[in-house]
C-alpha cells in the first residue's frame, strides 16, 4: 500500500500534482483499523502513474528539450549530458502555467549502508552504552567552555570561504604533488639520517646566527641602500644576455687549451719563489722610483698637450708616407749606388770651404761665367730645404750638390799667393 508523502522529490512532484485532488495516501502505521477499501492497491497506483508519465526518449541537453514543440502533460525526456529527466507540466493555478519540471537523476546506492551494516552499527552503539554515563559527565563538565569555543568558531569561520577557494584552486595539482612526494619518498630514510647526523651542530649553528644577528640591521641598511640599482642591474644583464651564447662558444672553443695552460703554469711555478725574492729585494727602491716619477710628472700635462696639439697632423703624415712608400726601394737603390762617393764629396766640400779664401776668381774671359764668390756659389748650390722634403728631394739634392762641386772646381785656378 502507498504512504502519504508530504515532501515530494522532484521526480514525483508532477504525479502528485495531478492526483492530489483525487486521492490521499495514508501510512499503515496507526490506522490498522481502517477498512481496506480506503487504500489504493499497487495495481491502481501503477495504473495512475502509467497514465501520468510517458517516456518519450533522450536529447543531448536541456536546451534541446526546451526546443521540443507539441509536448503534452506527462511527456518525459532525458538530458544525456546531465542524466536529468524532465516532465512537461501544465497547471493553470501556477505561474508559469506550463513548464519542464526536473526529475532527479538516477541515484547510485552503492555507497549507502545496507540494513545489515546499520544493524551492526546499532549493536556496536548498544554494546558501548555502558560508557555513556562517563561520556555524559565529560561532556557536561566541559560544556561551560562551549560558548567560548562557539565564539572562537564563529570568529574563525570568516576565513572558511578563502580556505575553500584556495583548496579548490590548487586541487588540480594534488595528483602531481602526490607523484612528486611518492617519487622522492625512497630518500626519506637517507634524509632522516643526514638530518640526524647533522643535528649535533644545531647548537653551534644557533650560536653563530645569534652572535651575528647584531649585524642584521646594518646588512639590511646596505641591501636597502643598494636596492635602487637592482632595476638597472637587471636591465644591464638582460641587455647583454643575448651575448651569452657567443661567450659560451668562445669559452668552449678555448677550453681545449686549459690543460696546456695548467701545465705551463705548473712548469713555471718553481720560479715563483725566485721571482718573489727578486721583487722583495728590489722593493726598497720603490720609494726612490716613486719620487723620480712624481718629480717628472709635472711634464706630463705639457707632453700631453704637445702630443694632442700635433695629433691633428697624424693623418696627413700617414697619407704622405703611405703615398711615397712605393718609391722607397728605388730611393734606397739610388742612395746605395751613390753612397760610395759620399766621403769624396764630403772631403771636397770641406776643402773648398776651408780654402775658398785662398783662391782667386777665374777671369771673365774663361769659359762660363763665375759667380762673384765661390763660397756664395757653394752656398747656393748646396742649400737644402729644412722642412717638407721627401726621399726624392734628398736624391735630387745629392745629385745637384755633386754637379755644383764639379762646376766650382772647374772655375777655381791653382794657388797664386793671394794675387
C-alpha positions in Angstrom: 0.0 0.0 0.0 1.1 3.6 -0.6 2.0 6.1 2.0 1.4 9.8 2.2 4.3 12.0 1.0 4.4 15.5 2.5 7.8 16.4 0.9 7.8 15.0 -2.7 11.0 14.6 -4.6 11.2 16.3 -8.0 10.5 13.0 -9.9 7.2 12.5 -8.1 6.0 16.1 -7.7 4.3 16.2 -11.1 2.5 13.0 -10.5 1.1 14.1 -7.1 0.1 17.4 -8.5 -2.1 15.5 -10.9 -3.7 13.2 -8.4 -3.6 15.2 -5.1 -7.2 16.4 -5.7 -8.3 12.8 -6.3 -6.6 10.8 -3.6 -4.8 10.9 -0.3 -2.4 8.2 0.7 -2.0 7.1 4.3 0.6 5.0 6.0 -0.4 1.8 7.6 1.2 2.8 10.9 -1.5 3.8 13.4 -4.5 3.2 11.1 -4.7 -0.6 11.0 -8.4 -0.4 11.9 -9.3 1.4 8.7 -11.1 -0.6 6.0 -9.1 -1.9 3.1 -11.4 0.0 0.8 -9.8 3.2 2.0 -6.4 2.4 0.3 -5.2 2.2 -3.3 -3.8 -1.0 -4.4 -0.4 -1.3 -6.1 -2.0 -2.1 -9.4 -4.2 1.0 -9.1 -1.2 3.3 -8.3 0.8 1.8 -11.1 -2.1 2.5 -13.4 -2.3 6.1 -12.3 1.5 6.6 -12.7 1.5 5.0 -16.1 -1.3 7.3 -17.2 0.6 10.3 -15.9 4.2 9.7 -17.3 5.1 8.9 -20.9 8.7 8.2 -21.6 9.5 9.9 -24.9 13.2 9.5 -25.3 16.5 11.4 -24.8 18.0 14.7 -26.1 21.6 16.0 -26.0 20.9 18.5 -23.3 18.2 20.6 -21.6 18.3 23.3 -24.4 17.3 20.6 -26.9 14.4 19.5 -24.7 13.1 23.1 -24.4 13.1 23.3 -28.2 10.5 20.5 -28.4 7.1 21.5 -29.7 3.7 19.8 -29.4 4.5 18.3 -26.0 1.7 17.1 -23.7 1.4 16.9 -19.9 3.3 13.8 -18.7 5.8 13.7 -21.5 9.2 12.8 -20.1 12.6 13.5 -21.8 16.1 12.6 -20.6 19.1 15.0 -21.0 22.1 13.0 -21.9 24.7 15.5 -20.7 23.5 15.5 -17.1 21.3 12.4 -16.8 18.5 14.6 -15.6 14.8 13.8 -16.6 12.3 16.5 -17.4 8.4 16.2 -17.4 6.1 18.6 -19.1 3.6 20.1 -16.6 0.5 22.2 -17.2 -1.3 23.8 -14.2 -3.4 26.9 -14.5 -3.0 27.6 -10.8 0.7 28.2 -11.1 2.9 30.7 -12.8 4.1 29.9 -15.3 1.3 27.6 -16.0 3.3 25.2 -18.2 7.0 24.3 -17.9 9.5 21.4 -17.9 9.8 20.1 -14.3 13.1 18.5 -13.5 13.3 14.9 -12.1 16.4 13.9 -10.0 18.8 11.7 -12.0 19.1 8.0 -11.1 20.7 7.5 -7.7 23.6 5.2 -7.2 23.0 3.5 -3.8 26.3 1.5 -3.8 27.7 3.9 -1.3 24.8 3.7 1.1 24.8 1.5 4.2 22.8 -1.7 3.9 20.3 -2.9 6.5 22.8 -5.4 7.9 25.5 -2.7 8.2 23.2 -0.4 10.0 22.2 -3.3 12.4 25.9 -3.9 13.1 26.4 -0.2 13.9 23.4 -0.2 16.2 24.8 -3.3 18.0 28.2 -1.5 18.5 26.4 1.5 19.9 24.4 -0.7 22.2 27.5 -2.5 23.3 29.2 0.7 24.2 26.3 2.2 26.1 27.9 1.3 29.4 30.3 4.2 28.7 27.5 6.7 28.1 27.4 8.0 31.6 31.1 8.7 31.7 30.9 10.3 28.3 27.9 12.4 29.5 29.9 13.5 32.6 32.8 14.6 30.5 30.6 16.5 28.1 28.7 18.1 31.0 31.9 19.2 32.7 33.3 20.7 29.5 30.0 22.3 28.5 31.0 25.6 30.3 33.5 26.2 27.6 31.1 25.8 24.7 30.2 29.4 24.5 33.9 30.4 24.3 34.5 27.7 21.8 31.5 28.7 19.8 32.7 32.4 19.7 36.1 31.3 18.5 34.5 29.1 16.0 32.4 32.0 14.7 35.4 34.3 14.5 37.4 31.8 12.5 34.6 30.9 10.2 35.1 34.1 8.1 38.2 32.6 6.5 36.5 29.4 5.5 35.5 30.7 2.1 39.1 31.9 1.4 40.4 28.5 2.6 37.8 26.7 0.4 38.8 28.8 -2.6 42.5 28.2 -2.1 42.0 24.5 -1.7 39.7 24.3 -4.7 42.1 26.3 -6.9 45.1 24.2 -6.0 43.3 20.9 -6.0 44.3 20.3 -9.7 47.9 19.9 -8.6 47.2 17.2 -6.0 47.9 14.3 -8.3 51.3 15.8 -9.4 52.1 16.7 -5.8 51.3 13.1 -4.8 53.5 11.8 -7.6 56.4 14.0 -6.5 56.1 13.0 -2.9 55.8 9.4 -3.8 58.8 9.5 -6.2 61.0 11.1 -3.5 59.8 9.0 -0.6 62.6 6.5 -1.2 65.0 9.2 0.0 63.3 9.8 3.3 65.5 7.4 5.3 68.6 8.9 3.9 67.3 12.4 4.5 66.4 11.5 8.1 69.9 10.0 8.6 71.5 13.2 7.2 69.4 15.5 9.4 70.0 13.3 12.4 73.8 13.2 11.8 73.9 17.0 11.4 71.7 17.7 14.4 74.7 17.8 16.8 75.7 21.0 15.0 72.4 22.8 15.6 73.5 24.4 18.9 76.7 25.8 17.3 74.8 27.0 14.3 72.3 28.7 16.6 75.2 30.4 18.5 76.8 31.6 15.2 73.5 33.0 14.0 72.7 34.6 17.3 76.2 36.1 17.6 75.9 37.6 14.1 72.4 38.8 14.5 73.6 42.2 15.8 74.7 43.0 12.2 71.4 42.3 10.6 70.2 45.9 10.8 73.4 47.2 9.1 73.1 44.4 6.5 69.5 45.3 5.9 70.5 49.0 5.5 73.2 48.1 3.0 70.9 46.0 1.0 68.2 48.6 1.1 70.6 51.3 0.0 71.7 49.4 -3.0 68.3 48.0 -3.9 67.7 51.1 -6.1 70.3 49.7 -8.5 68.5 46.4 -8.9 66.4 47.5 -11.9 69.4 49.0 -13.8 71.5 45.9 -13.0 68.7 43.7 -14.3 68.4 45.8 -17.4 72.2 45.6 -18.0 72.2 41.8 -17.5 69.2 41.5 -19.7 70.7 43.6 -22.5 73.9 41.6 -22.5 72.2 38.2 -22.2 72.0 37.9 -26.0 75.8 37.5 -26.0 75.8 34.6 -23.6 75.6 32.0 -26.4 78.6 33.5 -28.2 80.5 33.9 -24.9 79.8 30.3 -24.1 81.0 29.3 -27.6 84.2 31.2 -27.1 84.9 29.7 -23.7 84.0 26.2 -25.0 86.3 26.6 -28.1 89.2 27.8 -25.9 88.7 25.2 -23.2 90.9 22.8 -25.1 93.9 24.9 -24.0 93.2 24.7 -20.3 95.3 21.6 -19.8 98.3 23.2 -21.6 97.8 26.4 -19.7 97.8 24.5 -16.5 100.9 22.6 -17.5 102.7 25.9 -18.3 101.8 27.4 -15.0 102.7 24.3 -13.2 106.1 24.0 -15.0 107.0 27.7 -14.2 105.7 27.7 -10.7 109.1 26.6 -9.5 110.3 30.1 -10.3 107.8 31.9 -8.1 109.9 31.9 -5.0 112.9 33.3 -7.0 110.6 35.9 -8.6 109.2 36.8 -5.2 112.8 37.2 -3.8 113.8 39.5 -6.7 110.7 41.7 -6.2 111.2 41.7 -2.5 115.0 42.6 -2.8 114.3 45.5 -5.2 111.2 46.8 -3.3 113.5 49.1 -1.3 114.0 51.2 -4.4 110.3 51.7 -5.0 110.1 54.9 -2.9 113.0 56.4 -4.9 111.3 55.3 -8.1 108.1 56.8 -7.0 109.9 60.1 -6.1 111.6 60.2 -9.6 108.3 59.5 -11.3 106.5 62.1 -9.1 109.2 64.7 -9.8 108.9 64.2 -13.6 105.1 64.0 -13.6 104.8 67.8 -13.8 105.8 67.5 -17.5 103.1 65.0 -18.3 100.5 67.7 -18.9 102.8 69.7 -21.3 103.8 66.4 -23.0 100.1 65.5 -23.4 99.4 69.0 -24.7 102.2 68.7 -27.3 101.1 65.3 -28.5 97.5 66.3 -28.5 98.3 69.6 -30.4 100.2 67.7 -33.2 97.9 64.8 -33.4 95.8 66.6 -36.0 98.7 66.1 -38.5 99.0 62.4 -38.0 96.5 61.5 -40.7 98.3 63.8 -43.2 101.7 62.4 -42.3 100.4 58.9 -42.6 99.0 59.7 -46.0 102.3 61.3 -47.2 104.3 58.3 -46.0 101.8 55.9 -47.5 101.8 57.7 -50.9 105.6 57.8 -51.1 106.3 54.4 -49.7 106.1 52.9 -53.2 109.4 54.6 -54.2 111.4 53.6 -51.1 113.0 50.7 -52.9 114.0 53.0 -55.8 115.3 55.6 -53.5 117.2 53.0 -51.4 118.9 51.7 -54.6 119.9 55.3 -55.7 121.3 56.2 -52.3 123.1 52.8 -52.0 124.6 53.2 -55.6 125.8 56.8 -54.8 126.9 56.2 -51.3 130.4 55.2 -52.4 131.1 58.9 -53.3 129.9 60.4 -50.0 133.4 60.5 -48.4 134.9 62.1 -51.5 132.2 64.7 -51.8 132.3 65.5 -48.1 136.1 66.0 -48.3 135.9 68.1 -51.4 133.2 70.4 -49.9 135.2 70.7 -46.7 138.4 71.5 -48.6 136.5 74.2 -50.7 135.0 75.8 -47.6 138.4 75.7 -45.9 140.4 77.1 -48.8 137.9 79.3 -50.7 139.7 82.4 -49.4 143.0 81.4 -51.0 141.7 81.1 -54.5 141.2 83.9 -57.0 138.1 84.1 -59.1 138.6 82.9 -62.6 138.8 85.8 -65.2 135.7 86.6 -67.1 137.5 85.6 -70.3 137.4 82.0 -69.4 134.6 79.8 -70.5 131.5 80.1 -68.4 130.7 82.8 -66.0 132.0 82.6 -62.5 129.8 84.0 -59.6 131.1 86.8 -57.5 132.2 84.5 -54.7 132.9 80.8 -54.8 131.6 80.5 -51.3 128.3 82.0 -52.4 128.2 79.6 -55.3 128.8 76.7 -52.9 126.1 78.0 -50.6 123.6 78.5 -53.4 124.1 75.0 -54.8 124.2 73.2 -51.5 121.3 74.8 -49.7 118.9 72.1 -48.7 115.3 72.6 -47.6 114.8 72.0 -43.9 111.1 71.2 -44.0 108.6 69.3 -46.2 111.2 67.2 -48.0 110.8 63.7 -49.4 113.2 61.0 -50.4 113.1 62.2 -54.0 114.2 65.6 -52.7 117.1 64.1 -50.9 118.3 62.2 -54.0 117.9 65.2 -56.3 119.7 67.5 -53.8 122.6 65.0 -53.6 122.9 64.9 -57.5 122.8 68.7 -57.6 125.5 69.0 -55.0 127.8 66.8 -56.9 127.3 68.8 -60.1 127.8 72.1 -58.2 131.1 70.8 -56.8 132.3 69.8 -60.2 131.4 73.2 -61.6 133.1 75.1 -58.8 136.2 73.1 -59.1 136.3 73.9 -62.8 136.2 77.7 -62.0 138.9 77.6 -59.5 142.7 78.3 -60.5 145.6 77.0 -58.6 147.1 78.9 -55.6 148.5 82.4 -56.6 149.8 83.8 -53.3 146.5 85.8 -53.0 147.2 87.9 -56.1 
